[in-house]
Amino acid sequence: MPSLQTALPPDLANNVIRLYRECLRRAHYIGRKNYNTELVVNMVRQQFKKHMHEMDPDKIQKLKDDAARGLINHMLYESEKLSGRKFSGM
């Protein structure tokens, strides 16, 4: 199964720190819109800290794919709201 990260820019997808920062940026954005910034940001931080010492490359790849999936889903959601079009296949 190909990696979901191919949908993200390579410098972001291959770098965990940049992926973490982008997730935090999205968390701040979502939190401001829903008035729960601290909660959403803490959830992102908690997930990254929980897996900080993971050494298994397959598990790390799965975690990175999950983070990438979350970013892509949020970007699609925002694009759909702005354009009024549905981009998802369902």
N, C-alpha and C positions, 0 to 999 in steps of 0.2 A: 504494500500500500504506500503510495507516495506521500511525502510529508506535506502537511497543510501550509507549512512555512514558505512554500514556493510562491504563495500569493502575497507575501510580504516582501519588502525590499531586503535583499540578501544581508546587508550590513545590520539590519534590525533582527532578522530571523536567526542569525548565527551567533548573536551576542546576547547573552542572558541579561546583562546589566542594562543594555539598551531596551530590551523587551520589557524588563521590570519598570524602567522609567516611563515607557509608553503606556504600560498598564496603569501606572499611577496617574499619568496625565488624563487618561480616559476616566479613571475613578474620580478624580477631582471634577471633571466635566459632568459626569453623571450625578455626582453628589450635589453639585451646585444646582442642577436642574430639579432635583428631588429633595433638596434641603436636608440631606443626610451625608454630607461630605466625609465627616470623620468616620462614620460607620463603613462606608464603601472603601475608603482608603485603607482602613485597618484590616478589612477583609483581604484586600490584595496583598498587603504586607505580611499578614499572617500566613497566607498560602505560600509565598516565596520563602519565608523564614522556616516554615514547616519542612520544606524540601531542600533547604540550603546545603545539607551535608550528603545529599544523594550522590552515589558514586556509579550506579549502574547506567551505562550509556543509553540503553533502550528505554529505561524509565525516564531519564532526563529528556530524551527526545519526545516521549509521550507528554511529559509535562509542558515542554515548549510548544508542542502542537496544540495542547489544550489552551494555553495562553494566547497563541496565535488565533485559534478559532474564536475565542472571546473577543479579541480585537476586531477581527473580520466581521463577526456578527454585529458588533456595535456600529462599525462603519457602514455596513449595509443598511441597518435600521435607520441611521441618521440620513443616509442618502435617499432612502425611500420616503422619509418624512419630508425632506426638502423638495424632492421631485414629484411626489405623488404617484410614482411608478413602483411596482413590485419587482424586485430583482431576484427574489428567491423562487425556486422552481415549484414550490408547493402552493 
